[in-house]
Amino acid sequence: MSMAYSFTLDAVRTTWPFAGRMAQLAAMGAAIRGGRGVVVAGPAGVGKSRLAARAVSEAAGFSVAAVRATEAAAELPFGAFAHLLPAPPSDRVNPLQWAAGELSATGLLLVDDAHLLDGASAALVHHLVRYGGVRVVATVRTGEATADAVIALWKDGLVPRLELAPLSVEEAGDALGGALGGPVEERTVRRLWEVSQGNPLFLRELVLAGQATGSLGVGGGSWRWQGELAVTTRLRELVDRRIGAVTDAEREVLELVAYGEPFGAELLGRLGSAQVLEGLEDRQLVSVVVEGRRLQVRLAHPLYGQAVRARCGTLRTRRVLLRLAEAVEAAGLRRREDALRVALWRLDSGTAADPRLLLEACRVARLARDLGLAERLARAASAAGGGAEADLHLSRILHYMDRYEEAEEVLQGVRLADDLQRMEYVAARSFNLYWGLGREGEARALADEVGAGMSEPVYRQGMDVLRAVMDSFAGDLVAAEAGLARVVALGPLPEEGARSLTPLRVSVCAFDGRAVQALELVEGNSSEAFPSYQAALLEYGVVAALLVGDLRAAERYSAAGLRLAEEFGAWNRALVGFGVDRARVCRLRGESDEALRLCREAAARLPRRSVYAGGCLGELAHVLAMRGDAAAAGDALRAAAEMTVSQGHSVVFPVRLARTWVLAVGGDLAAAVRNGVETAGEAASRGLRAYEVTAWHDLVRLGAAHLAESRLARLAGEVEGPLVGLLSRHATACVSKDGVGLDALSAEFAALELRVHAAEAAAQAAVVHDGEGNVRAAQASRTRAWSLARDCPGVRTPALVRLVLPELTARQREVAALAAEGLTNRQIADRLVLSIRTVANHLGAVYERLGVGDRVALGEILSRLD
């Protein structure tokens, strides 16, 4: 599932692509051709010099001279032009007029780093542009002192000043993909963009550093960054030059901010110097922003922190961290994140001793899904005497990190103090046994055994919630509903317990067909703060949205889930799940290339054994089968069997649904139909209507609508939303050989963006029309199917694989193209030197072959052919 790309450091260093600057390049070209040139301004490393050089190279017809200003050359009059000017003939000559005369043949002057020009050189540039007819392309660095003569170029309106902004995240993605020679994972693009802040120079150096350290590599068909960001010597030197020289007092404040950001300005002023802080802000080395009632200080660029920290030795680092911890403790831990920050500073300074602080910090890190940090804090809390509470936290964290055997080992021999800890123990261990190790029987037995000894309603409710979650995952929705009823009957739940019921209700509603209710619950709880609950709501929201045919809602939920997973750290389980959800939406839209990329990206994140492997690799097999690659799809199914843990419905059914299509594209249609019928029957027996609907409709798409018609008709009355009714009518139209109805259904599917369904329905309509001898209608349906299939590149389902559009002769194409432009038959005849009758005959043949009836429809089809 991986792809190989050729990559060398030299290749990246010399062939970094020119990306994201085409609009600016066009504006500069216009300014050169139609005016006196342009000045490009921007911060260091933003790509001014390269853009200017590119604009000059594309400006044809000019005699070009180029100068680069430097600090050293600025010590001499005309220092930047020394290589272009001979020695002056005498002291009596006006130096400006003499220099201008020597350069009079120049048509276009390139001046790089014009802010560094000496006064004489700056005056010469201004004189050449104003009086000498020379065009100029100059670069200046924003925030730097610049000669008045250079400023006058744009201030006096001689040339426009173009502000060059950092790359956007999309432009950075294009640059990274071009530099690395292949697709780059979205999360990696965003991470590198955030650290570089869109600065092309920093972005390139980060790529080189990542390749050199092995942090940047290929996984799942795309480039991914894993681990911490590395700062090489070259990158640190670049950042150090940007920071410039600092005093000891400034260095002290920068170190405090580098380790403590964001940090309160008032408290930082007490630790260092308010005057020093003001100076650093003036130099744009730190930024001060208002957050609520506080002024918070951050470094002005993420890489500044990397560079500052890299220069601190172990002892100096510990001293800085201890100062930060003591300062915040003295001021009081007023915000929840203060506990996390202080605990981490104490831990890294070697002074962590309070298990309560470490446990509170662990809770905050776990809530934020920074699992690596949460694990570290939990282990520190356990070592500091945190007892069972620390071990329970650690076990849950290891489970979320897919380290199931370690999670089980942590709970062996743990000493539980009361029913609350017993309930938390059962929840942690049952989750790990069921969803991690695949030992469902042990998980249920543990919940029953411990739950039987609990008398307090709140603990009995907790056990009932746990059992209901296991029932729901197993696909026993009736038992899950009964468990929910028992929980409610026992009385009000504590806040967190009540919160945990909502995702469970959404799950039951989504899978049993109450999709509209499920969506109402998702929308009504969109402000849920706990990431695990919010992720569950979004995940089941995708199921419900797809069941009602709302692909845009499904896409919105899956995108929100991915943002959540990225925001809350390296939460691979959520990244896999929501990546697969997005792939499913793309598959249904016919965007198979993107679906395949997303599936491979998700698969690369799977651990050796995972509860998510079935859903992920099942969807990968489904996509590959849709593309006609039966061999690769079969490999994905075998990988799913090897890697999948547990047998919950979200594990089993994606694989079984995919198997239907793998068998079909492999040529065994009879086996595919049998598998589809068995899958639908199994889903029906469990009340899992969401899967049942898909399984039956797959049979309709594969030509076995007679097996699915009656059951889909019944489901149309049981499942909420409009989609199942549409699927039922599709089955009926196929069985009754209603070609007109299939044409109409194709349009309805297209309106829902279900493009593959739409193309297949049109192809089925063509077959029906052919059987009735209605050639014109058959060709119209076939043309529509072909046009829809063109919007589904790479898709080769059985209904579409042989779909072709009748060829037109060269003369027919010529006549058709002119007709589509709006020419009359007489005008076409005159232009092509044909008779009007011949033109009419050609057009009639075209209409017959393509199944269209007017020039507008003809134009639409011809545009697709081109």
N, C-alpha and C positions, 0 to 999 in steps of 0.2 A: 504493500500500500504506500510505498514511498517512491519518490521520483528523484533522479540524480540530475544535478546541474553542474556544469563546469564553473568553477569559481577559483580565482586566484587573487591574492592581494594586489598584484600589479594590475590585473584587469579592472578591479574596482577603482584603484587609484587613478588610472588613466582614462577610463571610459565611463565615468560617472555621467549619467544621462542628463540632458538638458530638458528639465521637466518643469511644468507649471508656470512658464514665463512667456508663452506664445502671445498672449494679449499685449503684454508690455513690449515684446519684440516688435509686434506690428505697429504699436504706437510710436516706437522709436524710429522705425523705418519711415513712417509718414512724416515725422518731424525732420528727418534728414532730407527726404526728397522735397518736401514742401516748405521747409523753413531753414533756419540756421543751425539746427541740431538740437541737442537735448542734454540736460544734466540729470544723472541718475544718483539718487541719495538713498542711504540706508545704513543700518548698523554693520559692523564688521562681520564678515562671513556670510552675508545674506545673498551673495552672488552678483554683486554689482559689476565687478571686473569682467566676469565671464559673459554677462549679458551685454555689456558694452562692446566687448570684442566680437561677439556674435553679430551684433547689429552692424558694426563696421564691416565685417567680412561679407555681409549680405548686401551692403550698399555698393552696387556696381557703378562703374564709370567715374570714380573719384581717384585722384592721386592722394594716397593716405600717408600721413606721418603720425607716429605714436610716441608719447612720452609717458614716463611713470615718475611721479613725484615721490621723493623720499625725504626723511628728516635730515639725512646727511647732505643731500644736494641742496636743501633749502638754505644752507649756510652761504651759498654762492649766488650772485645775480645770474639769472638765466641758467641756474644749475640743472634744472630738469631738461633743458634744451641743449645741453652741452654736446651731445652726440649728433645734433642736427646743425649746429652753427660753427662756422670757422672762427678763427681769432678776429677780433674787431680790427679794422684797418688803422684807426688812430683814436686818440682820446677826444678829438674834436667832433667826432661823428655822434649824432643823437643815437644812443644805444637802442632805444625802442624802435625808431624808424629803420635803423640798420637791420635789426633782427627781423622785423616784419618784412623788409625787402628780401632777405635771404629765404624766407618761407613763403614768398608770394605765389609760388607754383603749387602750393599745397591746396588741395580741394577739400579734404576732410581730415581733421585733427582729432586723434584719440588721446585724452588726458586721464590717466588713472590716478586715483588718490589726489585729486586737485586741491583738497583742503591742505595738503602739505606743500603747495607751491610757494616759492619765495616771492617777494613782492614784485620783482621785475618780471618773472615768468608769468605771474597772474595777470599783470598789466599787458603782457604780450598776447596772452590768450584773448583777453577782452578786446584788444585793439584789432587782432586778426578777424574776430567775429564781427565786430561793429563796422570796421572800415575796410577790411581786406577781402571780404567776400568768402572767407573760410568758414566752413561748417565745423561744428565741434560736437564730440560726444565725450562728456566728462563724468567722472564719478567722484562723489564726496561722501564722507562718513558723517552721519548725523551725530550731533552733539559735540563735534570738534570745532575748534577755532578755525575760521576760513578767511582768506584774504578778501578784502572789500571788492576787489576787481572781479573775483570769481562769483561772489554773491550777487554782484550787479548783473551777471549774465541772466539770471532769472528774475531778479528784482526789477530790472529795467525792461523786462519783457522781450529780451533778445531771443531767449530759448526757454522752453518749458522745463520745469523741474519735476521729475518723475520719482515719486516715493516708492521704493521697492520694499514690500512687506515680506516677512518670513513666509515660508511655504505653508499652505493649509494642510490639514491632515490628508486630504485626498491627493494633493500635489506631492506630498511626502511619500505617500503610498506608490504613486507612479514612479517617482525617482528610485525608491527602494527596489521595486519590481524590475525596473530597467537595469539597475546596477547589479542585482543578484541573478538576473537571468531567469526568473521564475516568480510565481505568485508568493506573496508574503502574507502571513496570517494577520487578520485585522487587528487582533490584540497586540501583536508585535509592532505593527505600524503605529498604532496609537501610543504605545509605550515609548517608542523611539522618538516620535514627534513631540510628546510631552517633555521628554528630557532635553531634547535639542531645541525645543520651542520653535521648530520650523526653520532653524538656521542650517542651510545646506552644508556648510563646512563642518559644523558639529555633527550633523547627521552622518556625513561620510566617515568621520573619524570614529563614531560609535560603531558603525558597521565594521570597519577595519579592526577595532578593538574586540568586537564580539566574535569575529572570525578567528582572530589570533588566539583568543582565550577559549574557544570552543563553545561559547555561550550562544552563538548564532549558528543554527544548522537546519537541515531539512528534516521535517517530520510530517507524515500524512500528506505529502505532495506539496507542501508549502514551507517557506522559511519561517522558523520560529525562534524566539529568544527565550532561553530557559536560564534561570538563576539570576544572580545579582548583576547589575550593570558594572562593567569593568572600565576603569580609567587607565589608559596606557600613558606612558611617559609623554608621547607626542600630544595626546589630547590634553593632559594636564598642563603642558607648556603653552598650548593655545589658550586655555582658560586663564592661566597665570598672566599671560600678556594682556588679556582682556581686563583682569582685575587690576593689574598695575602694581606699583610700589605702595606698601602700606606701612604705617608706623606700628610699634608694639601695641599701643593702645587700640588701634584699629583692628589689628590682628586678633586681639583678645575678644573684642565684640563680635567679629566675624565668626570666631570659633564657637562662641556661645549661641549665635544664631544658627550656625551650621548643624550643631547637635541638638538644638532645642526648638527649631522653627516648627510651627509658628509660635512666637514668644511675645508676651506682653511688653509693649514699649516702656511702660512705667517701671516694671520690674527690671527690665534690661538696663534702663538708665541707672538704676541703683547699683546693679552689678558692675557696670562699666562706667560710661560717661554719656550723659545726654548730649553733650556737645559733639562727642565723637560719633554718636549715632546719627546726629543731624548731618555731619559731614559725609558719612557713608551713604546716606540717602541722597544728598546732593550729587554724589558721584555715581549714583544709580547702581550701587553695589548691593543695597538692600531696598526693599519696598515696604512701606508702612500703609496698611489698609485698615479701614474701620470695619469691625465685625461686632455687630450689636452695640454694646457699650464700651467695647475694648478697642484699643489700637494694637494691632498685631504686626509683628515684624517678621518678614521672610527675606531670604536672599533673592536677589533680582533675577537669578537664573538657576535652574536646578543643578547645572554642572558646577556652579560656584561651590556648592556644598561638598561635592565629590572632591574637588581640588583642595579645599581648605582642610577637610578631614584627612586627606591623604598625606598632608604634611605634619599631622599630629602623631607623635610617638605614643606608646602605650601609657606611660605615666602621665603625660600631659592630657591625654584623652580622659583618663580616669579623674583627673583633677577637675576638668571642665564639667564632666557629667555630675560629679558630686556637688559642685557649686550650683548647678541647675536644680538638682533634687532638693537640696537644702533650701534654696530660695523659694521654690514653689510650696514646699511643706510649711515654711514659715508664714507664707501668705495664706495658706489654707487650701485644701483640695476642694475647690468650689464646683468644678465640673467633672462629669463622669470620666472624661478622657484624661483628666489630671492624674488619676490613679494609675492609668496605663503608662503615661509618660514618666511619672516618678518611679514606678516599679522598674521600668526598663532602664532608666538612668542608674538606679541603685544596683540593678543586676549587672550592668556593664561596667560599673565602677567597683564592683566587688564588695558592696556594702548592703546587699539585700538580705534581710533577716526576718522580716515580718510576713508570716504566711497569709494573714488576712489581706494585706496590701497586694500580695502576689496573686491571690485568688480573685480579688476584685478586678485586677488588671487582666487576668486570664479570661474572665467573663466578658470584659469589654472587647478584647481581641477576638474572642470566639464569635461574639455578636457581629463584629466587623468582618468576619470570615478571613482574618489573617491567621490561618491555621498554623503556619510555621511558628509564628510568634506565640500563639496561644499554647502550643505544645511546650515551648521553652519555658513559659511562665508556669504552666501546670507542673512540670517536672521540678522547677525551682521551689514551688509551693510545697510539693510532696517532700522534697529534701529538707525544707525548713520546718516540717512538722504539720503540714496541712491535712494529713490523715485521709480518711475515706473521701472527703469532699474533693480533695485534689486528685485522687485516683479516678473518681467518677468523671471529673472534667477531662482528664487525660484520655480515658477510654473513649469518650464521645469524640474527642478531637482526632484521635488515631483512626476511628471509624470513618470520619468524614475525609480523611486523607487516604482512604482505601488501604489502610494497614490493619487488616482485620485480625490476623493472628496476634499481633502485638496488643491490640485492644482487648482481646480475650485474655491474654496473659496478665495484663495489668489488674484485671478484676479477680484474679485467683487469690483467695485468702484475704480479701479486703474486709476490714472490720466495720460493721454497720451499727450505728448508734441508736437509730429510731426508725419508725415506720416511714418517715419522709425519705431518709437515706435508702431504706429498703425499696421503696417505690422507684426512686431514681436509679438504683442499682438494677432493678428488673427492666426498667425502660432502656437503660444503656446497653445491658447485656443482650436483651431480647432483640433489639434493633441490630446489634452486631451479629448475633447468631442467624437471624432471619435474612437481613439484607446484605450481610457481609460474607458469612461463611456458608449460607445456603442450608442451614440446619433448622428448618421450619419447625419440626416436631419438638426439638429441644426448647426453642423459643416459646412455643405455646405452652409446653409443660411447665416451664419456669414461671410464666405469667399466672397460670392456674394455681400452681403450688403456693407461691408467695401471696398472691391475691386472696386466696382462701383464708389466710390468717389475718387479714386486715378488717377491722370493724368500723373504722372511721369512714363516713360516706365519701369524704374528699379523696381518700386513698383508693377506695373501691371504684370511684369514678375514674381515677387515673388508670386503673387496671382495665376498666371497660373501654376507655378510649384507646389504649394500647391494642387490645384484642380487636377492636373495630378497624383500626388501621391495618392490622395484619389480614383481617377478613377482606377488606377492600382491595388490598394489593393482590391477594390470592384470587380475586375475582368473584368472591361470594358476597355479592352486593346485598342480598337479603339479610345475611348475618350481620353485615356492617350496619345496615339500617336499624336492625334490632338492637345492636350495641349502642348506637346513638340514642335510641329511645330510652334504654336503661340509664344512660348517663343523665339525660334530662330529668328522668323520673326521680333520681336521687337528690335533686335540688340544684340550686345555683352553683356554678363552678367558680373557682378563683380566676382572676383575670387571664393568666397565661393558659389555664386549662380551657377556658371559654374560647380563647383565640385559636387554640389548636383544632377546635371542632370545625371551623369554617373551611379550611382546605379539605377536610374529610368529607364534608357535605358537598362541596363542589365536585370532588372526585366521583362520589356516588351518582350525583345528578348527571354529570357529563357522560359517564360510561353507560348509564342505564337509559339514556335518551332524553332526559329532561335538560336539554342543552340550553334553552332560553333561561331557565331558572339558574343554571350554573353560571351563565354569563352575567346575570343580574347580581349574583353573589360576588363575582370577581370585581365587577365595576363598583359595587357598594363597599368593597374593602380594599380599594386601590391604594389607600394611604397606610396600609399595614407596614409597620416599622421593622418587624423581625424579618431578616432576610430569608431564613428557611421557610417561614410561613408565606412570605410574599412570593418566593420562588414556586412553592407548591400551587398557590392560587394561579399564577401565570401559566404554569405547566398544564394544569387542568383546563384553564381558559382556552389554551390552544386546541385541546381536544374538542371542547364545546363549539368553538368558532368554526372548526372544520366540519363538524357535524351539521351545522346550519348553513354551510356554504359561504361563510364570510372569511375569505382568504386574507383580506386586509386586516381584520381584527386579529387573526391568527399570526400574521406577520408582525403586527404591533406588539402582541404579547411576547412572542419569541425574541424580538429585538430588545424589549424591556428586560426580559430575563437575562439576555447576554450582557446588557449594561450592568445589571445587578451583580452578575457573577464576576465581571471585571472590576467593578467598584469594590467588591468585598474580597479582594485578594485572589489567590490561586485556588479557586474553588472548582476543581476539575469536573466534579460530578455535574454541577449546574452548567458549566461550559459545554460539556458533552450533550446533556439533555436538550438545552435550548438550541445548540447548533444543529442537532438532528431535527428539532421542530422547524427550524428555518428551512432545512433541506426538504422536509416534507411539503412545505408550502411551495417551494420552487419546483419540486417534482410535479405537483398538480398543475402548476402554471405552464409546465413544459420547459422550464429553464433547467435542463438536465446538466449542463456544464457547471452551473453554480451549485446545484444540488450535489453533484459529485464532489466538488471541491469542499463543500461544507461537511459532507459525510467523512471524507478522508481526514479532514482537519480534526473532526471530533474523534475519529477512530485512533488517531495518533495520541490522543490524551488518555485512552483507556489503560488502566493497569492490567496486569497479567490476568486477573480474574475480576469481574465486575458485574454488579447487578444491572448496569446500564449497557452491557455489551450486546444483549439481545436486541434492544431497541435501536442501538446505533448500527450494529452490523446488519441487522435485518433491513433497516432503511438503505444502507449501502447496497445490499444485494438487490433491493427493489429498484433502486436507481440504475444500477448496472444492467439489470434485466430489461428495464424500460429502454435502455440504449442498445439492446440486442446483444450484449456481451454475456452470454450464458455461462461461459467458463469462469470468468472473473466473479460473476454473481454466485456461482456454486462455491467458489473458494470463500467468499464472504460468509455464506451460510455455514460452511464447515468451521470457519473461525469462530462464528457465534456459538456453535455447539461446544467448542473447546474452552471459550473464555467466559461463558455466562454462568453467573452464580444465581441460585434460587430459580423458582419457576412461577413467579407471579405473572399476571396477565399482561403487564406491560413488557415482560420479557418474552413470553410465549407467542403472543399473537402477531407482533411485528415480523417475527421470523416465519410464522405459518402463512401470513398474507404474502410475504415476499416469495415463499416457496412456490406458490401458485404461478407467479410470473416467471420464475426461473425455469420451471418445468415447461411452461408454454413456449418461451423463446428457445428452449432447448429442443423443441420439436415434439414433445410428448403431451399433446393437448388433452388426451383422455386422462392422463395422470394429473394434469393441472386442474381439470374440472373436478375430479374426485377429491383432490386436496381442498379445493375451494368449497365444495359441499360439506366436507368434514369440518373445515374451519368454521363455516357459518353455523353448522349444527352445534359445535362445541361452544361457540359464543352465545348462541340462543339458550343453551342449557344453563348458562351461568347468568343470564340476564344482561350480558354485555352487548347492548344493542349498537354501540358505537363501532365495535369490530364486526358485528354481524352484518350491518348495513354495507360496509365496505366489501366483505367477503362475497355477499350475494351480487353486488353490482359488478365486481370483477368478473363474475360468470357472464353477465350481460355483455360486457366488453369483449369477452372471449368467444362469443357466439352461442352460449348456452343459456339464453334468456328464459327459455321454457322452464328451467329448473328453479329460477329465482323469482318469477313473476308473482306468484301468489303470496310468497312470504314478504316481498318488498311492498306489495299492496297493503298487507296488514301492518307492516312497520310504519308505513306512511301515516297511519292513524295513531300510532303509539309514540313516535319520536317527534319532539318539538322542532319547529323550524321548517323552512320551505324546501330544503335540499332533498330530503328523502322522498317527498312527493314527486319531485322531478326525476329522481332515479327510478321510482316505480313506473312513471309514465314512459321512461326509456325502455324498461323491460317490456311493457305492454306493446309499445310501437314495434319492437323487434319481433315479438311473437306474432303479432297481427300483420306484419309486413306492411306497415304504414310508412311509406317513404316520405310523404309530405309531413307527417308528424315527426319523423326523425330529423328532417331539415329544420323544423321549428325548434326541436329540442337542442339541436346544434347551436342555434342562435342563443338559446337560454343559457346553455353551458358557457358560451363565450362571454355573455354578459356578466357571469360570475367569475370570470378569469380562469375557468377550468378548461384550459385550451386543449389539453390532450383529449379530455372527454368530448369536447366540441368537434375536434377533428375526426375522432372515431365515429361519432354519431353521423357526421356528414358522409364518411366513407361507407357506413352501413346503409345509409339512405341511397347512395349510388348503386349498391348491390341490389336493393329492392327495386329501384327504378329500372335497372337493367333486366331484371327478371320479368318485369311487366312490359318490356319492349319500349319503354319511354326513353329513347336515346337522349333527347334534349335535356330532360330532367336529370337523367343519370349523369350526363356530363357536367351539368350545373352543380350537382352535389359533389362530384369528384373534384371539380375545380375549387369549390369551397373547402373541401377537405384538404386538398393540396395547399391552398393558401394558409389555412390554419396550421397545418403541419410545418410550414415554413417558419412559423413563430415558435416552433418547438424544436430547435436545432439539436440533432443527435438522437431524437426519440425515434425508436423503431419497434413499436408494439405490433403484434400480429395484424391488427386492423389497418395499420399504416405502412407496413414495410414494403408492400408492392405498389404503393400509391405513386402514380406518375401522371404528369400533365401531357396531353397529346401535343406532339411537336407541330409547329407551323413551318411552312416553307419560308424561304427568305423573302419572296414577294408578298406572302400573306403577312409576315411581320412588318414589312415596310408599309403596306396599306393600313394595317391595324394601328401602327404607331401614329400615322397622320390623322386617322379618324379619331384616335384618342385625344389628339391635340385640338380637335374641334373643327377640322376641315370638312367641308361638304364633299359628297362624292364627285361633283364636278371639279372642285378645286384639287382633289387628289388626282383625278384623271388628267387634268392639265399639267400638274407637276410631274407626274410619272409617265406622261405621254401614253395614256391608256384610254380605252373607251369607258364611258360611264357604266355600261353594262358589265364590263370586265371588273371594274372596281366593286360594283354591287355583288358580283359573284364571289369575289375574294372575301368580302366582308361577311357574306352569308356563310361561307365555309368556316371562317374564323369563329363567328357566333356559334355555329353548330359544334365545332370541336371543343370550344371552351365553355359552352353552356351559358353564355351571357346574352343579353338582349338589347343592350344599348351601349353608347359610347362611353358613358361614365363608368359602368362596370368593367368595360373593356380596358379603360385606362388604369383602373385599380389592379387588374390582373397583370397587365403589361409591366407596371411598376414593380410588381413582385418578381416577374421574370428577370428584370434587369438587376 
